[in-house]
Amino acid sequence: MTSFILDLIQGWGYVGIFILMFLENVFPPIPSEVIMGLGGIAVSQGRFDFWTLVAVAVAGTTAGNWVWYGIGRWIGYERLKPFIDRHGRWLTLDWDEVERLHAFFLKYGPAIIFFARFMPVARTMVSLPAGMVKMNQAKFLLWTAAGSTIWISALAGAGNWFGKQFANLDAFIGPLALIAIGSLVLIYIWRIINWKPKARGD
């Protein structure tokens, strides 16, 4: 996966960054930490302008989240219950939790969208309930872009700094990416193994 990211960045430049950040938010296992870390290293090497990189990455991230928002809006809250009842184990989620999340989202939607940008997986999947509760699209896009700008700037800045401090830093990115992805997979497997549906009426 790391070689795919590197090839796209090197061959497509800013367009590659947009595509990668879009895909990262449609398919969460592609880690933005790796994408923007490599983008920041490219800044340190003079291949990218820092703020252009951030702007393009934010645009890709926002577009990818808009896909999930649209899916959530199309599904709707009421149509979700049969799916959760049937596939709850694989989602590690039951309907009682969905109802609590729904109520919480109705009350704190914009803040959730903003702060979820800093959490792996959640920064993508939070767009689904935003669509389901039919959150105002302009607010959704604004808060998504705002939170993403901070997160992406921090990642790109770290990559830029490390790229200036250490030669051949990109040689370490592959193993770090594998560790990050492997950790997410292990957490998911652990949740599936330990997940139990709550008894009705509890």
mmCIF file of the C-alpha atoms, coordinates in Angstrom:
data_MODEL
# 
_entry.id   MODEL 
# 
loop_
_atom_site.group_PDB 
_atom_site.id 
_atom_site.type_symbol 
_atom_site.label_atom_id 
_atom_site.label_alt_id 
_atom_site.label_comp_id 
_atom_site.label_asym_id 
_atom_site.label_entity_id 
_atom_site.label_seq_id 
_atom_site.pdbx_PDB_ins_code 
_atom_site.Cartn_x 
_atom_site.Cartn_y 
_atom_site.Cartn_z 
_atom_site.occupancy 
_atom_site.B_iso_or_equiv 
_atom_site.pdbx_formal_charge 
_atom_site.auth_seq_id 
_atom_site.auth_comp_id 
_atom_site.auth_asym_id 
_atom_site.auth_atom_id 
_atom_site.pdbx_PDB_model_num 
ATOM 1   C CA . MET A 1 1   ? 0.000   0.000   0.000   1.00 0.00 ? 1   MET A CA 1 
ATOM 2   C CA . THR A 1 2   ? 2.832   2.383   0.834   1.00 0.00 ? 2   THR A CA 1 
ATOM 3   C CA . SER A 1 3   ? 4.357   1.938   -2.623  1.00 0.00 ? 3   SER A CA 1 
ATOM 4   C CA . PHE A 1 4   ? 0.950   2.719   -4.152  1.00 0.00 ? 4   PHE A CA 1 
ATOM 5   C CA . ILE A 1 5   ? 0.774   5.943   -2.108  1.00 0.00 ? 5   ILE A CA 1 
ATOM 6   C CA . LEU A 1 6   ? 4.331   6.918   -3.047  1.00 0.00 ? 6   LEU A CA 1 
ATOM 7   C CA . ASP A 1 7   ? 3.768   6.221   -6.756  1.00 0.00 ? 7   ASP A CA 1 
ATOM 8   C CA . LEU A 1 8   ? 0.592   8.294   -6.804  1.00 0.00 ? 8   LEU A CA 1 
ATOM 9   C CA . ILE A 1 9   ? 2.219   11.231  -5.010  1.00 0.00 ? 9   ILE A CA 1 
ATOM 10  C CA . GLN A 1 10  ? 5.328   11.159  -7.174  1.00 0.00 ? 10  GLN A CA 1 
ATOM 11  C CA . GLY A 1 11  ? 3.521   10.591  -10.449 1.00 0.00 ? 11  GLY A CA 1 
ATOM 12  C CA . TRP A 1 12  ? 0.401   12.718  -9.989  1.00 0.00 ? 12  TRP A CA 1 
ATOM 13  C CA . GLY A 1 13  ? 1.520   15.428  -7.578  1.00 0.00 ? 13  GLY A CA 1 
ATOM 14  C CA . TYR A 1 14  ? -1.319  17.438  -6.045  1.00 0.00 ? 14  TYR A CA 1 
ATOM 15  C CA . VAL A 1 15  ? -3.894  15.436  -8.017  1.00 0.00 ? 15  VAL A CA 1 
ATOM 16  C CA . GLY A 1 16  ? -2.487  12.296  -6.407  1.00 0.00 ? 16  GLY A CA 1 
ATOM 17  C CA . ILE A 1 17  ? -2.832  13.872  -2.959  1.00 0.00 ? 17  ILE A CA 1 
ATOM 18  C CA . PHE A 1 18  ? -6.480  14.747  -3.682  1.00 0.00 ? 18  PHE A CA 1 
ATOM 19  C CA . ILE A 1 19  ? -7.230  11.204  -4.891  1.00 0.00 ? 19  ILE A CA 1 
ATOM 20  C CA . LEU A 1 20  ? -5.502  9.594   -1.909  1.00 0.00 ? 20  LEU A CA 1 
ATOM 21  C CA . MET A 1 21  ? -7.261  11.780  0.661   1.00 0.00 ? 21  MET A CA 1 
ATOM 22  C CA . PHE A 1 22  ? -10.575 11.182  -1.078  1.00 0.00 ? 22  PHE A CA 1 
ATOM 23  C CA . LEU A 1 23  ? -10.000 7.407   -0.982  1.00 0.00 ? 23  LEU A CA 1 
ATOM 24  C CA . GLU A 1 24  ? -8.804  7.585   2.636   1.00 0.00 ? 24  GLU A CA 1 
ATOM 25  C CA . ASN A 1 25  ? -12.210 8.865   3.629   1.00 0.00 ? 25  ASN A CA 1 
ATOM 26  C CA . VAL A 1 26  ? -14.158 6.394   1.505   1.00 0.00 ? 26  VAL A CA 1 
ATOM 27  C CA . PHE A 1 27  ? -12.000 3.397   2.513   1.00 0.00 ? 27  PHE A CA 1 
ATOM 28  C CA . PRO A 1 28  ? -10.746 4.162   6.055   1.00 0.00 ? 28  PRO A CA 1 
ATOM 29  C CA . PRO A 1 29  ? -7.879  1.595   6.127   1.00 0.00 ? 29  PRO A CA 1 
ATOM 30  C CA . ILE A 1 30  ? -5.851  3.920   3.864   1.00 0.00 ? 30  ILE A CA 1 
ATOM 31  C CA . PRO A 1 31  ? -4.202  6.054   6.590   1.00 0.00 ? 31  PRO A CA 1 
ATOM 32  C CA . SER A 1 32  ? -4.097  9.830   6.208   1.00 0.00 ? 32  SER A CA 1 
ATOM 33  C CA . GLU A 1 33  ? -1.170  9.847   8.635   1.00 0.00 ? 33  GLU A CA 1 
ATOM 34  C CA . VAL A 1 34  ? 0.967   8.110   6.004   1.00 0.00 ? 34  VAL A CA 1 
ATOM 35  C CA . ILE A 1 35  ? -0.364  10.152  3.074   1.00 0.00 ? 35  ILE A CA 1 
ATOM 36  C CA . MET A 1 36  ? 0.209   13.512  4.717   1.00 0.00 ? 36  MET A CA 1 
ATOM 37  C CA . GLY A 1 37  ? 3.453   12.401  6.326   1.00 0.00 ? 37  GLY A CA 1 
ATOM 38  C CA . LEU A 1 38  ? 4.803   11.635  2.866   1.00 0.00 ? 38  LEU A CA 1 
ATOM 39  C CA . GLY A 1 39  ? 3.295   14.875  1.570   1.00 0.00 ? 39  GLY A CA 1 
ATOM 40  C CA . GLY A 1 40  ? 5.099   16.785  4.298   1.00 0.00 ? 40  GLY A CA 1 
ATOM 41  C CA . ILE A 1 41  ? 8.371   15.066  3.399   1.00 0.00 ? 41  ILE A CA 1 
ATOM 42  C CA . ALA A 1 42  ? 7.799   16.156  -0.214  1.00 0.00 ? 42  ALA A CA 1 
ATOM 43  C CA . VAL A 1 43  ? 7.413   19.739  1.072   1.00 0.00 ? 43  VAL A CA 1 
ATOM 44  C CA . SER A 1 44  ? 10.768  19.471  2.847   1.00 0.00 ? 44  SER A CA 1 
ATOM 45  C CA . GLN A 1 45  ? 12.286  18.326  -0.450  1.00 0.00 ? 45  GLN A CA 1 
ATOM 46  C CA . GLY A 1 46  ? 10.831  21.296  -2.320  1.00 0.00 ? 46  GLY A CA 1 
ATOM 47  C CA . ARG A 1 47  ? 8.385   19.237  -4.394  1.00 0.00 ? 47  ARG A CA 1 
ATOM 48  C CA . PHE A 1 48  ? 5.216   20.697  -2.829  1.00 0.00 ? 48  PHE A CA 1 
ATOM 49  C CA . ASP A 1 49  ? 4.130   24.036  -1.405  1.00 0.00 ? 49  ASP A CA 1 
ATOM 50  C CA . PHE A 1 50  ? 2.917   23.493  2.171   1.00 0.00 ? 50  PHE A CA 1 
ATOM 51  C CA . TRP A 1 51  ? -0.367  25.427  2.058   1.00 0.00 ? 51  TRP A CA 1 
ATOM 52  C CA . THR A 1 52  ? -1.259  24.231  -1.420  1.00 0.00 ? 52  THR A CA 1 
ATOM 53  C CA . LEU A 1 53  ? -0.737  20.689  -0.169  1.00 0.00 ? 53  LEU A CA 1 
ATOM 54  C CA . VAL A 1 54  ? -2.995  21.345  2.831   1.00 0.00 ? 54  VAL A CA 1 
ATOM 55  C CA . ALA A 1 55  ? -5.712  22.944  0.687   1.00 0.00 ? 55  ALA A CA 1 
ATOM 56  C CA . VAL A 1 56  ? -5.744  20.076  -1.817  1.00 0.00 ? 56  VAL A CA 1 
ATOM 57  C CA . ALA A 1 57  ? -5.762  17.473  0.964   1.00 0.00 ? 57  ALA A CA 1 
ATOM 58  C CA . VAL A 1 58  ? -8.639  19.217  2.770   1.00 0.00 ? 58  VAL A CA 1 
ATOM 59  C CA . ALA A 1 59  ? -10.609 19.329  -0.490  1.00 0.00 ? 59  ALA A CA 1 
ATOM 60  C CA . GLY A 1 60  ? -10.058 15.582  -1.011  1.00 0.00 ? 60  GLY A CA 1 
ATOM 61  C CA . THR A 1 61  ? -10.985 14.786  2.582   1.00 0.00 ? 61  THR A CA 1 
ATOM 62  C CA . THR A 1 62  ? -14.152 16.861  2.446   1.00 0.00 ? 62  THR A CA 1 
ATOM 63  C CA . ALA A 1 63  ? -15.211 15.300  -0.854  1.00 0.00 ? 63  ALA A CA 1 
ATOM 64  C CA . GLY A 1 64  ? -14.660 11.788  0.532   1.00 0.00 ? 64  GLY A CA 1 
ATOM 65  C CA . ASN A 1 65  ? -16.715 12.552  3.630   1.00 0.00 ? 65  ASN A CA 1 
ATOM 66  C CA . TRP A 1 66  ? -19.473 13.983  1.464   1.00 0.00 ? 66  TRP A CA 1 
ATOM 67  C CA . VAL A 1 67  ? -19.828 10.526  -0.117  1.00 0.00 ? 67  VAL A CA 1 
ATOM 68  C CA . TRP A 1 68  ? -20.618 8.986   3.277   1.00 0.00 ? 68  TRP A CA 1 
ATOM 69  C CA . TYR A 1 69  ? -22.908 11.897  4.112   1.00 0.00 ? 69  TYR A CA 1 
ATOM 70  C CA . GLY A 1 70  ? -24.833 11.214  0.895   1.00 0.00 ? 70  GLY A CA 1 
ATOM 71  C CA . ILE A 1 71  ? -25.080 7.502   1.692   1.00 0.00 ? 71  ILE A CA 1 
ATOM 72  C CA . GLY A 1 72  ? -26.399 8.283   5.164   1.00 0.00 ? 72  GLY A CA 1 
ATOM 73  C CA . ARG A 1 73  ? -28.952 10.719  3.790   1.00 0.00 ? 73  ARG A CA 1 
ATOM 74  C CA . TRP A 1 74  ? -30.093 8.145   1.229   1.00 0.00 ? 74  TRP A CA 1 
ATOM 75  C CA . ILE A 1 75  ? -30.393 5.323   3.792   1.00 0.00 ? 75  ILE A CA 1 
ATOM 76  C CA . GLY A 1 76  ? -32.120 7.418   6.434   1.00 0.00 ? 76  GLY A CA 1 
ATOM 77  C CA . TYR A 1 77  ? -32.339 6.665   10.136  1.00 0.00 ? 77  TYR A CA 1 
ATOM 78  C CA . GLU A 1 78  ? -35.476 4.504   10.021  1.00 0.00 ? 78  GLU A CA 1 
ATOM 79  C CA . ARG A 1 79  ? -34.210 2.165   7.285   1.00 0.00 ? 79  ARG A CA 1 
ATOM 80  C CA . LEU A 1 80  ? -31.046 1.366   9.240   1.00 0.00 ? 80  LEU A CA 1 
ATOM 81  C CA . LYS A 1 81  ? -32.601 -0.807  11.973  1.00 0.00 ? 81  LYS A CA 1 
ATOM 82  C CA . PRO A 1 82  ? -33.058 -4.056  9.962   1.00 0.00 ? 82  PRO A CA 1 
ATOM 83  C CA . PHE A 1 83  ? -29.467 -3.785  8.757   1.00 0.00 ? 83  PHE A CA 1 
ATOM 84  C CA . ILE A 1 84  ? -28.123 -3.263  12.297  1.00 0.00 ? 84  ILE A CA 1 
ATOM 85  C CA . ASP A 1 85  ? -30.218 -6.136  13.650  1.00 0.00 ? 85  ASP A CA 1 
ATOM 86  C CA . ARG A 1 86  ? -28.819 -8.431  10.978  1.00 0.00 ? 86  ARG A CA 1 
ATOM 87  C CA . HIS A 1 87  ? -25.188 -7.336  10.830  1.00 0.00 ? 87  HIS A CA 1 
ATOM 88  C CA . GLY A 1 88  ? -24.618 -5.838  14.281  1.00 0.00 ? 88  GLY A CA 1 
ATOM 89  C CA . ARG A 1 89  ? -21.799 -8.223  15.180  1.00 0.00 ? 89  ARG A CA 1 
ATOM 90  C CA . TRP A 1 90  ? -19.692 -7.202  12.176  1.00 0.00 ? 90  TRP A CA 1 
ATOM 91  C CA . LEU A 1 91  ? -20.348 -3.538  12.888  1.00 0.00 ? 91  LEU A CA 1 
ATOM 92  C CA . THR A 1 92  ? -19.791 -4.146  16.640  1.00 0.00 ? 92  THR A CA 1 
ATOM 93  C CA . LEU A 1 93  ? -22.937 -2.108  17.165  1.00 0.00 ? 93  LEU A CA 1 
ATOM 94  C CA . ASP A 1 94  ? -26.511 -2.743  18.292  1.00 0.00 ? 94  ASP A CA 1 
ATOM 95  C CA . TRP A 1 95  ? -29.665 -0.684  17.870  1.00 0.00 ? 95  TRP A CA 1 
ATOM 96  C CA . ASP A 1 96  ? -29.674 0.733   21.416  1.00 0.00 ? 96  ASP A CA 1 
ATOM 97  C CA . GLU A 1 97  ? -26.252 2.231   20.740  1.00 0.00 ? 97  GLU A CA 1 
ATOM 98  C CA . VAL A 1 98  ? -27.451 3.627   17.425  1.00 0.00 ? 98  VAL A CA 1 
ATOM 99  C CA . GLU A 1 99  ? -30.384 5.320   19.154  1.00 0.00 ? 99  GLU A CA 1 
ATOM 100 C CA . ARG A 1 100 ? -28.076 6.902   21.739  1.00 0.00 ? 100 ARG A CA 1 
ATOM 101 C CA . LEU A 1 101 ? -25.699 8.060   19.007  1.00 0.00 ? 101 LEU A CA 1 
ATOM 102 C CA . HIS A 1 102 ? -28.637 9.472   17.057  1.00 0.00 ? 102 HIS A CA 1 
ATOM 103 C CA . ALA A 1 103 ? -29.890 11.517  20.024  1.00 0.00 ? 103 ALA A CA 1 
ATOM 104 C CA . PHE A 1 104 ? -26.364 12.691  20.847  1.00 0.00 ? 104 PHE A CA 1 
ATOM 105 C CA . PHE A 1 105 ? -25.772 13.698  17.236  1.00 0.00 ? 105 PHE A CA 1 
ATOM 106 C CA . LEU A 1 106 ? -28.988 15.694  17.053  1.00 0.00 ? 106 LEU A CA 1 
ATOM 107 C CA . LYS A 1 107 ? -27.810 17.700  20.054  1.00 0.00 ? 107 LYS A CA 1 
ATOM 108 C CA . TYR A 1 108 ? -24.090 18.110  19.337  1.00 0.00 ? 108 TYR A CA 1 
ATOM 109 C CA . GLY A 1 109 ? -23.778 17.478  15.582  1.00 0.00 ? 109 GLY A CA 1 
ATOM 110 C CA . PRO A 1 110 ? -21.401 20.295  14.516  1.00 0.00 ? 110 PRO A CA 1 
ATOM 111 C CA . ALA A 1 111 ? -19.031 19.723  17.452  1.00 0.00 ? 111 ALA A CA 1 
ATOM 112 C CA . ILE A 1 112 ? -18.957 15.979  16.779  1.00 0.00 ? 112 ILE A CA 1 
ATOM 113 C CA . ILE A 1 113 ? -18.135 16.563  13.103  1.00 0.00 ? 113 ILE A CA 1 
ATOM 114 C CA . PHE A 1 114 ? -15.303 18.923  14.072  1.00 0.00 ? 114 PHE A CA 1 
ATOM 115 C CA . PHE A 1 115 ? -13.646 16.830  16.792  1.00 0.00 ? 115 PHE A CA 1 
ATOM 116 C CA . ALA A 1 116 ? -14.093 13.512  14.956  1.00 0.00 ? 116 ALA A CA 1 
ATOM 117 C CA . ARG A 1 117 ? -11.551 14.782  12.405  1.00 0.00 ? 117 ARG A CA 1 
ATOM 118 C CA . PHE A 1 118 ? -8.821  13.967  14.936  1.00 0.00 ? 118 PHE A CA 1 
ATOM 119 C CA . MET A 1 119 ? -9.849  10.308  15.474  1.00 0.00 ? 119 MET A CA 1 
ATOM 120 C CA . PRO A 1 120 ? -8.973  7.396   13.161  1.00 0.00 ? 120 PRO A CA 1 
ATOM 121 C CA . VAL A 1 121 ? -11.958 5.716   11.457  1.00 0.00 ? 121 VAL A CA 1 
ATOM 122 C CA . ALA A 1 122 ? -14.421 7.943   13.341  1.00 0.00 ? 122 ALA A CA 1 
ATOM 123 C CA . ARG A 1 123 ? -13.433 10.902  11.167  1.00 0.00 ? 123 ARG A CA 1 
ATOM 124 C CA . THR A 1 124 ? -14.898 9.043   8.199   1.00 0.00 ? 124 THR A CA 1 
ATOM 125 C CA . MET A 1 125 ? -17.793 7.129   9.718   1.00 0.00 ? 125 MET A CA 1 
ATOM 126 C CA . VAL A 1 126 ? -19.176 10.166  11.560  1.00 0.00 ? 126 VAL A CA 1 
ATOM 127 C CA . SER A 1 127 ? -20.351 11.455  8.176   1.00 0.00 ? 127 SER A CA 1 
ATOM 128 C CA . LEU A 1 128 ? -22.880 8.606   7.948   1.00 0.00 ? 128 LEU A CA 1 
ATOM 129 C CA . PRO A 1 129 ? -25.031 9.683   10.929  1.00 0.00 ? 129 PRO A CA 1 
ATOM 130 C CA . ALA A 1 130 ? -24.669 13.304  9.796   1.00 0.00 ? 130 ALA A CA 1 
ATOM 131 C CA . GLY A 1 131 ? -26.448 12.343  6.600   1.00 0.00 ? 131 GLY A CA 1 
ATOM 132 C CA . MET A 1 132 ? -28.998 10.207  8.414   1.00 0.00 ? 132 MET A CA 1 
ATOM 133 C CA . VAL A 1 133 ? -30.138 13.078  10.634  1.00 0.00 ? 133 VAL A CA 1 
ATOM 134 C CA . LYS A 1 134 ? -30.136 15.330  7.536   1.00 0.00 ? 134 LYS A CA 1 
ATOM 135 C CA . MET A 1 135 ? -27.640 17.779  9.001   1.00 0.00 ? 135 MET A CA 1 
ATOM 136 C CA . ASN A 1 136 ? -27.458 20.991  6.984   1.00 0.00 ? 136 ASN A CA 1 
ATOM 137 C CA . GLN A 1 137 ? -25.015 20.284  4.150   1.00 0.00 ? 137 GLN A CA 1 
ATOM 138 C CA . ALA A 1 138 ? -23.303 23.670  4.335   1.00 0.00 ? 138 ALA A CA 1 
ATOM 139 C CA . LYS A 1 139 ? -22.649 23.201  8.077   1.00 0.00 ? 139 LYS A CA 1 
ATOM 140 C CA . PHE A 1 140 ? -21.459 19.659  7.506   1.00 0.00 ? 140 PHE A CA 1 
ATOM 141 C CA . LEU A 1 141 ? -18.967 20.718  4.832   1.00 0.00 ? 141 LEU A CA 1 
ATOM 142 C CA . LEU A 1 142 ? -17.808 23.732  6.868   1.00 0.00 ? 142 LEU A CA 1 
ATOM 143 C CA . TRP A 1 143 ? -17.116 21.781  10.062  1.00 0.00 ? 143 TRP A CA 1 
ATOM 144 C CA . THR A 1 144 ? -15.559 18.909  8.134   1.00 0.00 ? 144 THR A CA 1 
ATOM 145 C CA . ALA A 1 145 ? -13.184 21.287  6.355   1.00 0.00 ? 145 ALA A CA 1 
ATOM 146 C CA . ALA A 1 146 ? -12.390 23.198  9.562   1.00 0.00 ? 146 ALA A CA 1 
ATOM 147 C CA . GLY A 1 147 ? -11.441 20.136  11.600  1.00 0.00 ? 147 GLY A CA 1 
ATOM 148 C CA . SER A 1 148 ? -9.628  18.557  8.664   1.00 0.00 ? 148 SER A CA 1 
ATOM 149 C CA . THR A 1 149 ? -7.527  21.668  8.091   1.00 0.00 ? 149 THR A CA 1 
ATOM 150 C CA . ILE A 1 150 ? -6.104  21.488  11.627  1.00 0.00 ? 150 ILE A CA 1 
ATOM 151 C CA . TRP A 1 151 ? -5.453  17.746  11.483  1.00 0.00 ? 151 TRP A CA 1 
ATOM 152 C CA . ILE A 1 152 ? -3.953  17.773  7.991   1.00 0.00 ? 152 ILE A CA 1 
ATOM 153 C CA . SER A 1 153 ? -1.766  20.808  8.741   1.00 0.00 ? 153 SER A CA 1 
ATOM 154 C CA . ALA A 1 154 ? -0.388  19.046  11.812  1.00 0.00 ? 154 ALA A CA 1 
ATOM 155 C CA . LEU A 1 155 ? 0.398   15.861  9.887   1.00 0.00 ? 155 LEU A CA 1 
ATOM 156 C CA . ALA A 1 156 ? 1.960   17.691  6.954   1.00 0.00 ? 156 ALA A CA 1 
ATOM 157 C CA . GLY A 1 157 ? 3.906   19.912  9.339   1.00 0.00 ? 157 GLY A CA 1 
ATOM 158 C CA . ALA A 1 158 ? 5.276   16.864  11.170  1.00 0.00 ? 158 ALA A CA 1 
ATOM 159 C CA . GLY A 1 159 ? 6.283   15.256  7.886   1.00 0.00 ? 159 GLY A CA 1 
ATOM 160 C CA . ASN A 1 160 ? 7.948   18.485  6.783   1.00 0.00 ? 160 ASN A CA 1 
ATOM 161 C CA . TRP A 1 161 ? 9.878   18.794  10.049  1.00 0.00 ? 161 TRP A CA 1 
ATOM 162 C CA . PHE A 1 162 ? 11.029  15.184  10.101  1.00 0.00 ? 162 PHE A CA 1 
ATOM 163 C CA . GLY A 1 163 ? 11.924  15.365  6.431   1.00 0.00 ? 163 GLY A CA 1 
ATOM 164 C CA . LYS A 1 164 ? 14.295  18.243  7.186   1.00 0.00 ? 164 LYS A CA 1 
ATOM 165 C CA . GLN A 1 165 ? 15.829  16.495  10.165  1.00 0.00 ? 165 GLN A CA 1 
ATOM 166 C CA . PHE A 1 166 ? 16.461  13.043  8.754   1.00 0.00 ? 166 PHE A CA 1 
ATOM 167 C CA . ALA A 1 167 ? 17.674  11.885  5.367   1.00 0.00 ? 167 ALA A CA 1 
ATOM 168 C CA . ASN A 1 168 ? 15.910  8.867   3.853   1.00 0.00 ? 168 ASN A CA 1 
ATOM 169 C CA . LEU A 1 169 ? 13.013  9.213   6.324   1.00 0.00 ? 169 LEU A CA 1 
ATOM 170 C CA . ASP A 1 170 ? 10.592  7.811   3.750   1.00 0.00 ? 170 ASP A CA 1 
ATOM 171 C CA . ALA A 1 171 ? 12.320  4.414   4.161   1.00 0.00 ? 171 ALA A CA 1 
ATOM 172 C CA . PHE A 1 172 ? 10.679  4.155   7.601   1.00 0.00 ? 172 PHE A CA 1 
ATOM 173 C CA . ILE A 1 173 ? 7.175   5.077   6.437   1.00 0.00 ? 173 ILE A CA 1 
ATOM 174 C CA . GLY A 1 174 ? 6.345   1.616   5.081   1.00 0.00 ? 174 GLY A CA 1 
ATOM 175 C CA . PRO A 1 175 ? 6.872   -0.235  8.381   1.00 0.00 ? 175 PRO A CA 1 
ATOM 176 C CA . LEU A 1 176 ? 5.039   2.499   10.293  1.00 0.00 ? 176 LEU A CA 1 
ATOM 177 C CA . ALA A 1 177 ? 2.093   2.253   7.884   1.00 0.00 ? 177 ALA A CA 1 
ATOM 178 C CA . LEU A 1 178 ? 1.932   -1.511  8.349   1.00 0.00 ? 178 LEU A CA 1 
ATOM 179 C CA . ILE A 1 179 ? 1.952   -1.066  12.136  1.00 0.00 ? 179 ILE A CA 1 
ATOM 180 C CA . ALA A 1 180 ? -0.863  1.525   11.947  1.00 0.00 ? 180 ALA A CA 1 
ATOM 181 C CA . ILE A 1 181 ? -3.034  -0.587  9.650   1.00 0.00 ? 181 ILE A CA 1 
ATOM 182 C CA . GLY A 1 182 ? -2.318  -3.771  11.610  1.00 0.00 ? 182 GLY A CA 1 
ATOM 183 C CA . SER A 1 183 ? -3.319  -2.052  14.852  1.00 0.00 ? 183 SER A CA 1 
ATOM 184 C CA . LEU A 1 184 ? -6.665  -0.992  13.385  1.00 0.00 ? 184 LEU A CA 1 
ATOM 185 C CA . VAL A 1 185 ? -7.334  -4.527  12.140  1.00 0.00 ? 185 VAL A CA 1 
ATOM 186 C CA . LEU A 1 186 ? -6.481  -6.052  15.542  1.00 0.00 ? 186 LEU A CA 1 
ATOM 187 C CA . ILE A 1 187 ? -8.754  -3.589  17.357  1.00 0.00 ? 187 ILE A CA 1 
ATOM 188 C CA . TYR A 1 188 ? -11.598 -4.461  14.970  1.00 0.00 ? 188 TYR A CA 1 
ATOM 189 C CA . ILE A 1 189 ? -11.081 -8.227  15.459  1.00 0.00 ? 189 ILE A CA 1 
ATOM 190 C CA . TRP A 1 190 ? -10.978 -7.751  19.231  1.00 0.00 ? 190 TRP A CA 1 
ATOM 191 C CA . ARG A 1 191 ? -14.276 -5.869  19.126  1.00 0.00 ? 191 ARG A CA 1 
ATOM 192 C CA . ILE A 1 192 ? -15.935 -8.570  17.021  1.00 0.00 ? 192 ILE A CA 1 
ATOM 193 C CA . ILE A 1 193 ? -14.785 -11.329 19.382  1.00 0.00 ? 193 ILE A CA 1 
ATOM 194 C CA . ASN A 1 194 ? -15.937 -9.455  22.496  1.00 0.00 ? 194 ASN A CA 1 
ATOM 195 C CA . TRP A 1 195 ? -19.150 -7.983  21.075  1.00 0.00 ? 195 TRP A CA 1 
ATOM 196 C CA . LYS A 1 196 ? -22.422 -9.189  22.584  1.00 0.00 ? 196 LYS A CA 1 
ATOM 197 C CA . PRO A 1 197 ? -25.890 -7.861  21.741  1.00 0.00 ? 197 PRO A CA 1 
ATOM 198 C CA . LYS A 1 198 ? -27.609 -6.167  24.641  1.00 0.00 ? 198 LYS A CA 1 
ATOM 199 C CA . ALA A 1 199 ? -30.748 -7.847  25.909  1.00 0.00 ? 199 ALA A CA 1 
ATOM 200 C CA . ARG A 1 200 ? -33.872 -5.841  25.195  1.00 0.00 ? 200 ARG A CA 1 
ATOM 201 C CA . GLY A 1 201 ? -35.130 -3.967  28.214  1.00 0.00 ? 201 GLY A CA 1 
ATOM 202 C CA . ASP A 1 202 ? -31.696 -3.638  29.856  1.00 0.00 ? 202 ASP A CA 1 
# 
